[in-house]
């Protein structure tokens, strides 16, 4: 059995009555946590993007405060977990400005643990990858925003130049 493509699904959903759409959304939310999280973002967070970014930054700060920098293995696992959740939240938003801002925040918080970045190549490579993603997201923004974000990226890029 083949799965229908997006255009076929879109056409079919447009023919359904509103009550059937609600039932389908609720059924999707029951089956997978990601579906429920996306539905939550669309219904409650998407119209308040600034508050959404503020909450994610606060969460990032809390997670990095609890980071066990003494144990490199635990630090790597924690950073990977933080990054996984952050990536999922950025995918829900889909707004490049939000992506750039939060990736810069992540890199800045990670840079505060320079001991980990200098001694552990896996964490350093993770930092460099996220910095590259942030630079890519910034390059897709309006020129005024690019300038503002490039100011924030500058200290991160200076650190990264030592390891590229």
HULINQUI-V712560 format. One record per residue. RES is the residue in three letters. PHI is phi as a letter, one per 30 degrees, with the letter a starting at -180 (NA if undefined). PSI is psi in degrees with one decimal (NA if undefined). D_CENTER is the distance of its C-alpha to the mean C-alpha in Angstrom with 1 decimal. Layout:
BEGIN
{{RES	PHI	PSI	D_CENTER} {RES	PHI	PSI	D_CENTER}}
END
This chain:
BEGIN
{{UNK	NA	123.2	33.8} {UNK	d	145.8	31.3} {UNK	d	140.4	28.2} {UNK	d	151.2	28.4} {UNK	d	173.5	26.2} {UNK	d	-43.8	24.0} {UNK	d	-38.4	26.9} {UNK	d	-42.9	29.3} {UNK	d	-43.0	27.0} {UNK	e	-46.5	26.6} {UNK	d	-43.1	30.4} {UNK	d	-42.5	31.1} {UNK	d	-32.0	28.8} {UNK	d	-22.0	30.5} {UNK	d	-12.0	33.8} {UNK	d	149.2	32.9} {UNK	d	157.5	34.0} {UNK	e	-39.4	31.5} {UNK	d	-39.4	32.4} {UNK	d	-36.5	31.7} {UNK	d	-42.1	28.2} {UNK	d	-44.7	27.6} {UNK	d	-41.3	29.0} {UNK	d	-43.8	26.8} {UNK	d	-44.5	23.6} {UNK	d	-36.9	24.8} {UNK	d	-41.7	25.9} {UNK	d	-41.7	22.5} {UNK	d	-30.8	20.9} {UNK	d	-28.8	23.6} {UNK	d	-26.4	22.9} {UNK	b	135.8	19.3} {UNK	d	-38.6	16.9} {UNK	e	-40.8	13.9} {UNK	d	-41.6	16.3} {UNK	d	-41.2	17.1} {UNK	d	-41.9	13.6} {UNK	d	-43.2	13.1} {UNK	d	-39.9	16.6} {UNK	d	-46.2	15.9} {UNK	e	-48.6	13.2} {UNK	d	-41.3	15.6} {UNK	d	-36.0	18.6} {UNK	c	-26.4	17.7} {UNK	c	-29.0	14.6} {UNK	d	-29.0	14.5} {UNK	d	-4.9	17.6} {UNK	b	63.1	16.5} {UNK	d	-37.1	13.3} {UNK	d	-42.9	14.5} {UNK	d	-37.4	15.0} {UNK	d	-45.2	11.6} {UNK	d	-41.2	10.1} {UNK	d	-43.3	13.0} {UNK	d	-40.8	12.5} {UNK	d	-38.2	9.0} {UNK	d	-41.4	10.6} {UNK	d	-42.5	13.6} {UNK	d	-43.4	12.0} {UNK	d	-45.3	10.6} {UNK	e	-44.3	14.2} {UNK	d	-44.8	15.8} {UNK	d	-40.9	14.2} {UNK	d	-27.0	15.2} {UNK	d	-34.0	18.6} {UNK	d	0.4	19.3} {UNK	d	127.8	18.4} {UNK	d	91.9	21.7} {UNK	d	-16.4	22.3} {UNK	d	-32.5	25.8} {UNK	c	105.6	25.0} {UNK	d	-39.5	23.1} {UNK	d	-48.1	22.6} {UNK	d	-38.0	21.1} {UNK	d	-44.3	18.9} {UNK	d	-45.1	17.5} {UNK	d	-43.4	17.0} {UNK	d	-44.0	15.3} {UNK	d	-40.8	12.9} {UNK	d	-39.9	12.2} {UNK	d	-44.9	11.7} {UNK	e	-46.4	9.4} {UNK	d	-37.3	7.2} {UNK	d	-46.1	7.8} {UNK	d	-40.5	7.0} {UNK	d	-43.3	3.7} {UNK	d	-39.9	3.2} {UNK	d	-43.4	5.6} {UNK	d	-38.0	4.9} {UNK	d	-35.6	3.4} {UNK	d	-38.6	6.3} {UNK	d	-43.9	8.4} {UNK	d	-53.2	8.4} {UNK	i	8.6	9.1} {UNK	c	123.6	10.2} {UNK	d	-34.8	10.2} {UNK	d	-43.1	11.2} {UNK	d	-43.7	8.3} {UNK	d	-48.1	6.0} {UNK	d	-47.3	8.9} {UNK	d	-43.8	9.6} {UNK	d	-33.1	6.7} {UNK	d	-37.5	6.8} {UNK	d	-40.4	10.5} {UNK	d	-45.8	10.5} {UNK	e	-48.7	9.2} {UNK	d	-38.9	11.8} {UNK	d	-44.3	14.3} {UNK	d	-37.1	14.2} {UNK	d	-34.7	14.6} {UNK	d	-25.1	17.4} {UNK	d	-18.6	19.2} {UNK	c	58.7	19.9} {UNK	d	-26.8	21.8} {UNK	e	-43.8	24.2} {UNK	d	-41.1	21.6} {UNK	d	-35.5	20.5} {UNK	d	-34.7	24.1} {UNK	c	-25.6	25.4} {UNK	c	114.4	22.8} {UNK	d	-31.1	22.1} {UNK	d	-43.1	19.4} {UNK	d	-40.7	17.3} {UNK	d	-43.7	18.3} {UNK	d	-37.2	17.4} {UNK	d	-44.1	13.8} {UNK	e	-47.2	13.8} {UNK	d	-38.4	15.4} {UNK	d	-43.6	13.1} {UNK	d	-34.2	10.0} {UNK	d	-41.3	12.5} {UNK	d	-41.6	13.6} {UNK	d	-41.7	10.3} {UNK	d	-43.2	10.3} {UNK	d	-40.3	13.9} {UNK	d	-44.2	13.6} {UNK	d	-40.5	11.4} {UNK	d	-38.4	13.9} {UNK	d	-18.4	16.7} {UNK	c	2.7	16.0} {UNK	c	171.5	16.5} {UNK	d	152.2	19.9} {UNK	e	-39.9	22.1} {UNK	d	-44.3	22.3} {UNK	d	-35.5	18.5} {UNK	e	-43.0	18.5} {UNK	d	-46.8	21.2} {UNK	e	-45.8	19.5} {UNK	d	-30.9	16.3} {UNK	d	-29.9	18.6} {UNK	d	-38.3	20.4} {UNK	d	-30.4	17.5} {UNK	d	-25.0	16.7} {UNK	e	-51.7	20.4} {UNK	d	-31.4	20.8} {UNK	d	-40.5	17.9} {UNK	d	-35.4	19.6} {UNK	d	-42.6	22.9} {UNK	d	-41.9	21.9} {UNK	d	-30.3	20.4} {UNK	e	-29.0	23.7} {UNK	d	-24.4	25.6} {UNK	c	1.6	23.8} {UNK	d	NA	23.5}}
END
